[in-house]
């Protein structure tokens, strides 16, 4: 039998009992008695006045406990309570513009579900702690208000991302996590033993598989975990992350860029609608920067050549340290500079085909360029979306696979898609964690996922 407990926003109760509320919805009960189920986050005292702060997963609220206003047992119980002890609290909701949530709770009664032992206190105290210590205690760090707020924003982003496609005629089709080959070679994949001495790999992308379902269903997307074995230590990389990938039959690069803009606007709108105020303020994100993204005016678009010229001028003016070599992909400092020139995501398209994946369609006007796009987020967060129009010619795709030194037999099923009713089609991938880092203004992606997996971190 499951031990999971569902906490409703409001429970049916007798006339003499206080309804159960969450902190997030407590404003609906202004002037009324409510019951909260949660934990003690902090406790301050001033003589005969206690100021306990409670959390319940939806937010935090400060309680007010005058000694003269409550039974002695209630006052003494709260006064001796330890941090992160679990409690059920009853009190009257009072509006207070000075409070972060806009409300405070005049506490009347408390029941302690479990008191944390004084001899073994909660390890994360209300003071600065090192990143390694916090990551080692990630299972407890997620309880702190800022980390909880980040995870609530993450959930909104994931819900909004799926909602955009679900409400625009896309069908979700999930690709396999175990694959016999890679999208772009096996150097960055986690290899595992499969049956009968065969090898399998943890997927780095569902793209190739949803190209197949796009040609069956027209408009599809996948949403799930992906894995990269590259030994990167940058603030933008995880070895396990979540990716959403749409793919559309009969869509060209221009249609893809239009779709990507609508998708990002929808996500930012939902984050502002859901988290404007308490959560974004707690995280430290300037709401004006999010509002600028969805303000009137299209996302700026630059060709690779235009972006290179911008970097060339920036280097000449001493604004960046290293010159960008034409023909190379853009590095993080290059992307940071380009995106810093705009307050909206900027779309850089038509990169040299030589630095892009084998499956990208060449530009018919200049075959040395690929019909691809990288969407660079403002504020130096780099690429958040990467996509392209796919090669739709059997002969060209076969030639590209061979040129990249990939095993032709492993891609035979992928080539079949070009033999039977091939059409122009396009898609992109967006890593959820980079999007969370960008919209929350986080320095490192390790805070964007409940339990980060990095080059040196697989515990807890």
Residue pairs with C-beta under 8 A, 6 or more apart in sequence:
7 20
7 22
7 37
7 56
8 20
9 20
9 21
9 22
9 25
10 19
10 20
10 21
10 25
11 19
11 20
13 19
13 20
17 35
18 32
18 33
18 34
18 35
18 90
19 29
19 32
19 34
19 35
20 34
20 35
20 36
20 37
21 28
21 29
21 34
21 35
21 36
22 36
22 56
22 57
22 58
22 59
23 36
23 38
23 54
23 55
23 56
23 58
23 59
23 60
23 61
23 101
24 58
24 59
25 58
26 34
26 36
26 61
26 93
26 101
26 103
26 105
27 93
27 95
27 101
27 102
27 103
29 93
30 93
30 94
30 95
30 103
31 92
31 93
31 94
32 92
32 93
33 90
33 91
33 92
33 93
33 108
34 90
34 91
34 92
34 93
34 105
35 88
35 89
35 90
36 54
36 56
36 61
36 88
36 89
36 90
36 91
36 105
37 56
37 87
37 88
38 54
38 55
38 56
38 57
38 86
38 87
38 89
39 54
39 55
39 56
39 84
39 85
39 86
39 87
39 143
40 52
40 53
40 54
40 81
40 82
40 83
40 84
40 85
40 87
41 53
41 54
41 55
41 60
41 83
41 84
41 145
42 52
42 53
42 83
42 126
43 50
43 51
43 52
43 53
43 78
43 79
43 81
43 83
44 50
44 51
44 52
45 51
45 79
48 66
48 67
48 68
49 64
49 65
49 66
49 67
50 63
50 64
50 65
50 67
50 75
50 78
50 79
51 62
51 63
51 64
51 65
52 62
52 63
52 65
52 78
52 81
52 107
53 60
53 61
53 62
53 63
54 60
54 61
54 62
54 63
54 87
54 89
54 105
55 143
55 145
55 148
57 148
58 152
59 101
59 145
59 278
60 100
60 101
60 145
61 99
61 101
61 103
61 104
61 105
62 99
62 104
62 105
63 78
63 89
63 91
63 104
63 105
63 106
63 107
64 94
64 104
64 105
64 106
64 107
65 74
65 75
65 78
65 107
67 75
69 106
70 107
70 108
70 109
71 109
74 107
74 108
74 109
74 110
77 110
77 112
78 107
78 110
81 87
81 112
81 115
82 115
82 116
82 117
82 118
82 121
82 122
83 116
83 121
83 122
83 125
83 126
84 116
84 122
84 143
85 112
85 113
85 114
85 115
85 116
86 112
86 113
86 114
87 110
87 111
87 112
87 113
88 110
88 111
88 113
89 105
89 107
89 109
89 110
89 111
90 107
90 108
90 109
90 110
91 105
91 106
91 107
91 108
91 109
92 105
92 106
92 108
93 103
93 104
93 105
94 103
94 104
94 105
94 106
95 102
95 103
96 102
96 103
96 104
100 278
100 281
100 282
101 278
116 122
122 140
123 137
123 140
124 134
124 137
124 140
124 141
124 143
124 144
134 141
135 141
135 446
135 452
135 457
136 459
136 460
138 450
138 451
138 452
138 460
139 451
139 460
141 147
142 148
142 151
142 450
145 282
146 282
146 283
146 284
147 447
149 275
149 278
149 279
149 280
149 282
149 283
150 283
150 436
150 440
150 442
150 447
150 448
151 450
152 275
152 279
153 271
153 274
153 275
153 279
153 280
153 283
153 436
153 439
153 440
154 432
154 436
154 448
154 449
156 270
156 271
156 274
156 275
157 267
157 270
157 271
157 432
157 435
157 436
157 439
158 223
158 242
158 432
159 270
160 266
160 267
160 269
160 270
160 271
161 223
161 244
161 263
161 267
161 430
161 432
161 435
162 172
162 221
162 223
162 244
163 266
163 270
164 262
164 263
164 266
164 267
165 172
165 219
165 221
165 244
165 246
165 263
166 172
168 219
169 218
169 219
170 219
170 220
170 221
170 246
171 213
171 217
171 218
171 219
171 220
171 221
172 220
172 221
172 222
172 223
173 209
173 210
173 213
173 217
173 220
173 221
173 222
174 206
174 222
174 223
174 224
175 203
175 206
175 208
175 209
175 210
175 222
175 224
176 203
176 209
177 202
177 203
177 224
177 225
178 192
178 194
178 200
178 201
178 202
178 203
179 200
179 201
179 202
179 203
180 198
180 199
180 200
180 201
180 410
181 201
181 406
181 407
181 410
181 411
182 188
182 189
182 201
182 204
183 204
183 205
183 207
183 208
183 357
183 359
184 204
184 357
184 358
184 404
185 404
185 405
185 406
186 201
187 229
188 204
188 228
188 229
188 230
189 201
189 202
189 204
189 227
189 228
189 229
190 201
190 202
190 227
190 229
190 239
191 199
191 200
191 201
192 199
192 200
192 201
192 202
193 199
193 200
194 200
202 227
203 226
203 227
204 226
204 227
204 228
205 226
205 243
205 245
205 429
206 222
206 224
206 226
206 243
206 245
207 245
207 247
207 359
207 427
207 429
208 359
208 414
209 222
210 220
210 221
210 222
210 245
210 246
210 247
210 427
211 247
211 390
211 414
211 417
211 425
211 427
212 413
212 414
212 417
213 220
213 247
214 220
214 247
214 248
214 249
214 425
214 427
215 249
215 417
215 421
215 422
215 423
215 425
218 248
218 249
218 250
219 246
219 247
219 248
219 249
220 246
220 247
220 248
221 244
221 245
221 246
221 247
222 243
222 244
222 245
223 242
223 243
223 244
223 245
224 242
224 243
225 240
225 241
225 242
225 243
226 240
226 241
226 242
226 243
226 431
227 239
227 240
228 237
228 238
228 239
228 241
229 239
230 237
231 455
232 455
233 454
233 455
234 332
235 443
235 444
235 445
236 332
236 381
236 382
236 434
236 437
236 445
237 445
237 454
238 433
238 445
238 446
238 449
238 452
238 453
238 454
239 453
239 454
239 455
240 453
241 431
241 432
241 433
241 445
241 449
242 431
242 432
242 433
242 449
243 429
243 430
243 431
243 432
244 429
244 430
244 432
245 427
245 428
245 429
245 430
246 259
246 263
246 427
246 428
247 425
247 426
247 427
248 255
248 256
248 259
248 425
248 426
248 427
249 423
249 425
250 423
250 424
250 425
251 259
251 389
251 424
251 425
251 426
252 371
252 389
252 424
252 426
253 349
253 361
253 371
253 372
253 373
253 388
253 389
253 426
255 426
256 373
256 387
256 388
256 389
256 426
256 427
256 428
257 301
257 347
257 349
257 373
260 347
260 373
260 375
260 385
260 387
260 428
261 298
261 299
261 345
261 347
263 430
264 293
264 299
264 345
264 375
264 384
264 385
265 293
265 294
267 435
267 439
268 290
268 293
268 294
268 439
269 294
271 280
271 290
271 439
272 287
272 290
272 291
272 294
276 287
280 287
280 290
280 440
283 440
283 441
283 442
284 441
285 439
285 440
285 441
286 441
289 343
289 378
289 379
289 441
290 439
292 343
292 344
293 343
293 344
293 345
293 378
295 344
297 344
299 344
299 345
299 346
299 347
299 375
300 342
300 344
300 346
300 347
301 346
301 347
301 348
301 349
302 310
302 338
302 346
302 347
302 348
302 349
303 348
303 349
303 350
304 348
304 349
304 350
304 351
304 352
304 369
305 350
307 330
307 334
307 338
307 348
308 324
308 326
310 337
310 338
310 341
311 320
311 323
311 324
311 330
311 334
311 337
311 338
312 323
312 324
314 320
314 337
315 322
315 323
315 324
319 337
320 333
320 334
320 337
321 333
322 333
324 330
324 331
324 334
327 352
327 354
327 355
328 355
329 351
329 355
330 338
330 348
330 374
332 382
335 376
335 380
335 382
335 383
336 380
336 382
338 346
338 348
338 376
339 345
339 346
339 376
339 377
339 378
339 379
339 380
339 381
339 382
340 378
340 379
340 380
342 378
343 378
344 378
345 375
345 376
345 377
345 378
345 384
346 375
346 376
346 378
347 373
347 374
347 375
347 376
348 373
348 374
348 375
348 376
349 371
349 372
349 373
349 374
350 363
350 366
350 369
350 370
350 371
350 372
351 369
351 370
351 372
351 374
352 368
352 369
352 370
353 360
353 362
353 367
353 368
353 369
353 370
354 368
356 370
356 372
356 388
357 388
358 391
358 397
358 400
358 401
358 403
358 404
358 406
359 388
359 390
359 391
359 397
359 400
360 370
360 371
360 372
360 388
360 389
360 390
360 391
361 370
361 371
361 388
361 389
361 390
361 391
361 392
361 424
362 368
362 369
362 370
362 371
362 391
362 396
363 369
363 370
363 371
370 388
371 388
371 389
372 386
372 387
372 388
372 389
373 385
373 386
373 387
373 388
373 428
374 383
374 385
374 386
375 383
375 384
375 385
375 386
375 428
376 382
376 383
376 384
377 383
377 384
377 434
377 435
377 438
378 438
379 438
379 441
381 434
381 437
381 438
382 434
383 434
384 430
384 431
384 434
384 435
384 438
385 428
385 429
385 430
386 428
386 429
387 426
387 427
387 428
387 429
388 426
388 427
388 428
389 424
389 425
389 426
390 424
390 425
390 426
390 427
391 397
391 400
391 418
392 418
392 422
392 423
392 424
392 425
393 418
393 422
394 415
394 418
394 419
394 422
397 414
397 415
397 418
398 408
398 415
401 408
401 411
401 415
402 408
432 448
433 445
433 448
433 449
434 445
434 448
436 442
436 445
436 448
436 449
437 444
437 445
437 447
437 448
440 447
440 448
442 448
445 452
446 452
446 454
446 457
451 460
